[in-house]
Amino acid sequence: MKKSMLTIATASLCGLFLLTGCGKKDDYVVSMKGGGITQEQYYNKIKTLETSQQTLQQMVIAKVAEEQCGDKVSDKDVDKELEKIQKQIGGKDKFEQQLKLIGQSESSFKKSLKQQLTIQELLKSNVKVTDDQMKKAFKDFHPEVEAQVICVSEKKKADDLLAKVEKDPKKFGEIAKKESADESAKKDGEITFDSNSTNVPAAVKEAAWKMKDGQISKVIKASTQDPSTLQTIDSYYIIKMNKQQDKGNDYKKYEKELKDIVTQQELSNPTFMQETIKKALKEEDVKVDDKDLQNVLAQFTGASNSDQKDDKKEEK
């Protein structure tokens, strides 16, 4: 059941730091001879730190998203997204190694992941796609093509393989299966992609759109970033176009694809994100009760909590 009012009380931030409560002044975080450090003292010390306020802001947004869209994200959705992340990092083993490095368990990671997906769902639910936006997206859109690719890490090897497939195009799949580092290798390099696909580098897509059926490309250099190390990696691709598509002039034929493109554009738009969160905070009647934390949400509301109180006084 949705609460009529979401109150951010002092206990919220205390809970963040794994304290059991902030009620009594003699509840010690650290005890020693002659006294100690109480939870109240600790809370008053850390609550104004920038990192603490950023965390509180994230907690509020996650709570609001949970109130409005929590039922739209299932455990299956979380597991599916987790599989994607593991795949991007290089498999489950590498993923678990990364978790150990940051001292996080898989269960806590999944909990954070669910919060992220719920916030994303909140943003998605507020996207309103117009015909003008779809027409604009259509200009750079290319429909799905069927191709085969060979991907290697060395330019010289790519040149050698290009010579082989140019000499005997029928062996492209056989060579791709044996030599390609791309995941499509196990399927003889066969792959489908459109302009909205994220599994194919931009340079490869741009080259593919210009090709005709049966044509083999020259060697294409593509630079990507390793998500686990953040290092730039250069790869070299060869494409064989099997089935090209001409998009034509009717954008409505690709309405679903274009809506996805516009939605992703909106989700990456800081102004849209800020306005959507601002709207959700207002709908949940969010208030910051601690005067020292009154500006935690000012980024979204455009006013401090004291300003809001002054407005209410004027209304009365």
DARA-V803187 format. One record per helix or strand of 3 or more residues. SS is the DSSP state (hx for helix, st for strand). FROM is the first residue (numbers start at 1). LEN is the number of residues. Records with the same first field share a line. If there is no record, write none. Layout:
BEGIN
SS=FROM-LEN / FROM-LEN
END
This chain:
BEGIN
hx=10-7 / 39-8 / 50-23 / 75-15 / 92-11 / 106-19 / 131-9 / 155-13 / 169-11 / 183-5 / 202-7 / 251-17 / 270-14 / 291-3 / 298-4 / 305-11
st=28-5 / 35-4 / 145-8 / 190-4 / 220-6 / 232-12
END
